[in-house]
Amino acid sequence: MVTSFPQLRGEAANHPLARVLRTVSADSCPGRLNFHCHTTCSDGSLHPRELARQAAAIGLEHFAVTDHHSMAACPQVQAALNELASEGVTVPTLWSGVEISCLLEGCLVHVLALGFNPDHPALAIYLRGEAVVGPALRSEAVVAAIRAAGGLALLAHPARYRLSHQRLLTAAAAQGFDGAEAWYDYAMQGCWAPTPLVCEAIAGALAERGLLQSCGTDTHGLELRGR
């Protein structure tokens, strides 16, 4: 089964995925951890089963599929992992994940929801295949829904928006985000690697605020090691 946490109790620090995210560093992705990738169930090119095969072949320990507003790939990925495990292949732990659009400081951003209960009604409106409109698009509403479903809310690729990552991280911290994607390939290279300086700055800002750091390839192509 997909690893999730049905009800967040106390602070985010008690979430089981938080223990994994505390180990994130510049060299965690793409070989050990990957909490941002896409399949054909949204705007990716990898079939869910192929993504699962590549995740196992790379040797990932933990990962999440974060299609936009969709959990359709998750059962297919888990089924493929189960088949590989039955053949004696070491497979990674799959955490529930989805990428949700929202407004933060009036800027359209993406939030990675991780480790939540996919069946919780609070998230249903965000799992219909497209971004919502109205009050539910506000970041406060999105974070509240993720929390209600027992998940963690992390700001995706903070340096890809029209507002500075400094401003967005300050706002995210004030609104109860649990962290952000610190390590990201803004240069979009063929083989994923974190972008110097900007990633270090984001990681430092998160550490100062006591927030969690994530990492991910944001794969949309055919190779899980690249974007």
C-alpha positions as CSV (number, residue, x, y, z in Angstrom):
1,M,0.0,0.0,0.0
2,V,1.0,3.6,-0.5
3,T,2.6,4.9,2.7
4,S,0.5,7.8,4.1
5,F,-0.5,9.2,7.5
6,P,-4.2,9.3,8.0
7,Q,-4.3,12.0,10.6
8,L,-1.6,14.5,11.4
9,R,-1.2,14.7,15.2
10,G,0.6,17.5,16.7
11,E,3.4,19.3,14.8
12,A,4.6,18.3,11.3
13,A,7.7,17.0,13.0
14,N,5.7,13.9,14.1
15,H,4.8,12.9,10.6
16,P,6.7,9.8,9.5
17,L,7.7,11.4,6.2
18,A,9.3,14.3,8.1
19,R,11.9,11.8,9.4
20,V,12.8,11.1,5.8
21,L,12.8,14.7,4.7
22,R,15.2,15.6,7.5
23,T,17.8,13.5,5.7
24,V,17.5,15.5,2.4
25,S,20.7,17.0,1.2
26,A,22.1,18.3,-2.1
27,D,23.1,14.7,-3.2
28,S,19.9,12.9,-2.2
29,C,18.3,13.2,-5.7
30,P,18.0,11.6,-8.1
31,G,19.6,8.4,-6.7
32,R,18.1,8.1,-3.2
33,L,15.0,10.3,-2.9
34,N,12.6,11.9,-5.4
35,F,9.5,13.6,-4.3
36,H,8.5,15.3,-7.5
37,C,7.8,13.5,-10.8
38,H,5.0,13.1,-13.3
39,T,3.3,10.4,-15.4
40,T,1.0,10.2,-18.3
41,C,-1.9,10.7,-15.8
42,S,-1.1,14.4,-16.0
43,D,1.5,16.1,-18.2
44,G,4.3,13.5,-18.0
45,S,5.6,11.1,-20.6
46,L,6.3,8.1,-18.4
47,H,3.6,5.5,-18.0
48,P,3.1,4.8,-14.3
49,R,4.4,1.3,-14.5
50,E,7.5,2.4,-16.4
51,L,8.1,5.1,-13.8
52,A,7.9,2.4,-11.1
53,R,10.4,0.2,-13.0
54,Q,12.8,3.1,-13.3
55,A,12.5,4.0,-9.6
56,A,13.4,0.5,-8.6
57,A,16.3,0.3,-11.2
58,I,17.8,3.6,-10.0
59,G,17.7,2.3,-6.4
60,L,15.5,5.0,-4.9
61,E,14.7,4.5,-1.2
62,H,11.6,6.8,-1.0
63,F,9.7,8.7,-3.7
64,A,6.3,10.2,-4.6
65,V,4.4,10.6,-7.8
66,T,3.1,14.2,-7.9
67,D,0.8,14.5,-10.9
68,H,-1.1,17.7,-11.2
69,H,-4.4,17.4,-9.4
70,S,-4.6,13.6,-9.9
71,M,-3.9,10.4,-7.9
72,A,-4.7,8.2,-10.9
73,A,-1.1,6.9,-11.3
74,C,-0.7,5.9,-7.7
75,P,-2.4,2.5,-7.7
76,Q,-0.7,1.6,-11.0
77,V,2.7,2.5,-9.6
78,Q,2.1,0.6,-6.4
79,A,0.9,-2.5,-8.3
80,A,4.1,-2.4,-10.4
81,L,6.2,-2.1,-7.3
82,N,4.4,-5.0,-5.7
83,E,5.1,-7.2,-8.8
84,L,8.8,-6.3,-8.8
85,A,9.0,-7.1,-5.1
86,S,7.4,-10.5,-5.7
87,E,10.2,-11.1,-8.1
88,G,12.8,-10.4,-5.5
89,V,13.6,-6.8,-6.6
90,T,14.3,-4.3,-3.9
91,V,11.7,-1.5,-4.3
92,P,11.4,2.0,-2.8
93,T,8.7,3.2,-0.5
94,L,6.0,5.0,-2.3
95,W,4.4,8.0,-0.5
96,S,1.1,9.6,-1.6
97,G,1.7,12.8,-3.5
98,V,0.0,15.4,-5.7
99,E,0.9,18.8,-7.1
100,I,-1.7,21.5,-6.4
101,S,-1.9,25.0,-7.9
102,C,-2.8,27.8,-5.6
103,L,-2.3,31.6,-5.0
104,L,0.4,32.7,-2.6
105,E,0.9,36.4,-2.2
106,G,-1.3,36.8,-5.3
107,C,1.2,34.6,-7.3
108,L,0.2,31.3,-8.8
109,V,2.4,28.7,-7.3
110,H,2.5,24.9,-6.9
111,V,2.3,23.0,-3.7
112,L,3.5,19.5,-3.2
113,A,1.2,17.6,-0.9
114,L,2.9,14.5,0.4
115,G,2.1,11.7,2.8
116,F,-1.6,12.3,3.0
117,N,-4.7,10.1,3.1
118,P,-5.9,10.1,-0.6
119,D,-9.4,9.3,0.5
120,H,-9.9,12.2,2.8
121,P,-12.8,14.4,1.7
122,A,-10.9,17.6,2.3
123,L,-8.7,16.9,-0.7
124,A,-11.4,15.7,-3.1
125,I,-11.8,19.1,-4.7
126,Y,-8.1,19.2,-5.6
127,L,-8.0,15.7,-7.2
128,R,-10.3,16.3,-10.1
129,G,-7.6,16.7,-12.8
130,E,-7.6,20.5,-12.9
131,A,-6.9,23.6,-10.8
132,V,-9.8,24.9,-8.7
133,V,-11.2,28.4,-8.9
134,G,-12.5,30.7,-6.2
135,P,-11.7,30.7,-2.5
136,A,-10.4,27.1,-2.7
137,L,-7.5,28.4,-4.8
138,R,-6.0,30.4,-1.9
139,S,-2.9,28.9,-0.4
140,E,-4.5,29.0,3.1
141,A,-7.3,26.7,1.9
142,V,-4.9,24.3,0.2
143,V,-2.6,24.0,3.2
144,A,-5.7,23.5,5.5
145,A,-7.0,20.7,3.2
146,I,-3.6,19.0,3.1
147,R,-3.3,19.2,6.9
148,A,-6.8,17.8,7.3
149,A,-5.9,14.8,5.2
150,G,-2.8,14.2,7.4
151,G,-0.2,15.4,4.8
152,L,2.7,17.8,4.5
153,A,2.5,20.9,2.4
154,L,5.7,22.0,0.6
155,L,6.2,24.8,-1.8
156,A,7.4,23.4,-5.1
157,H,10.5,25.0,-6.9
158,P,10.4,28.3,-5.1
159,A,12.7,30.1,-7.6
160,R,10.5,29.5,-10.6
161,Y,7.8,32.1,-10.0
162,R,7.4,35.8,-10.8
163,L,7.9,36.7,-7.1
164,S,11.3,36.1,-5.4
165,H,11.8,32.9,-3.5
166,Q,12.7,35.0,-0.4
167,R,9.2,36.7,-0.4
168,L,7.4,33.4,-1.2
169,L,9.2,31.5,1.5
170,T,8.5,34.1,4.1
171,A,4.8,34.0,3.2
172,A,4.7,30.2,3.1
173,A,6.2,30.0,6.6
174,A,3.7,32.5,7.9
175,Q,0.8,30.5,6.4
176,G,1.9,27.2,7.9
177,F,3.6,25.5,5.0
178,D,5.8,22.6,6.3
179,G,8.7,23.3,4.0
180,A,9.7,23.7,0.4
181,E,11.6,22.0,-2.5
182,A,15.1,23.0,-1.7
183,W,17.0,21.0,-4.3
184,Y,15.8,21.5,-7.9
185,D,17.4,21.6,-11.3
186,Y,16.4,25.1,-12.5
187,A,18.8,24.7,-15.5
188,M,16.7,21.6,-16.6
189,Q,19.8,19.6,-17.6
190,G,19.6,16.2,-19.3
191,C,20.8,14.5,-16.1
192,W,19.4,16.1,-13.0
193,A,21.6,18.2,-10.7
194,P,20.7,20.9,-8.2
195,T,21.4,24.4,-9.3
196,P,24.2,26.0,-7.4
197,L,23.7,29.1,-5.2
198,V,19.9,29.4,-5.6
199,C,19.4,25.9,-4.1
200,E,21.8,26.6,-1.3
201,A,20.0,29.9,-0.6
202,I,16.7,28.2,-0.4
203,A,18.0,25.4,1.8
204,G,19.5,28.0,4.1
205,A,16.3,30.0,4.4
206,L,14.4,26.8,5.2
207,A,16.9,25.8,7.8
208,E,16.7,29.2,9.5
209,R,12.9,28.8,9.7
210,G,13.0,25.2,10.9
211,L,11.1,24.0,7.9
212,L,11.5,20.8,6.0
213,Q,13.5,20.4,2.8
214,S,12.5,18.3,-0.2
215,C,14.0,17.4,-3.5
216,G,12.8,16.1,-6.8
217,T,13.5,15.8,-10.5
218,D,10.1,17.2,-11.6
219,T,10.4,14.6,-14.4
220,H,8.1,15.2,-17.4
221,G,10.1,13.2,-19.9
222,L,11.0,9.6,-20.4
223,E,14.0,9.4,-17.9
224,L,13.4,9.6,-14.2
225,R,16.9,10.9,-13.7
226,G,16.1,14.1,-15.7
227,R,13.3,16.6,-16.1
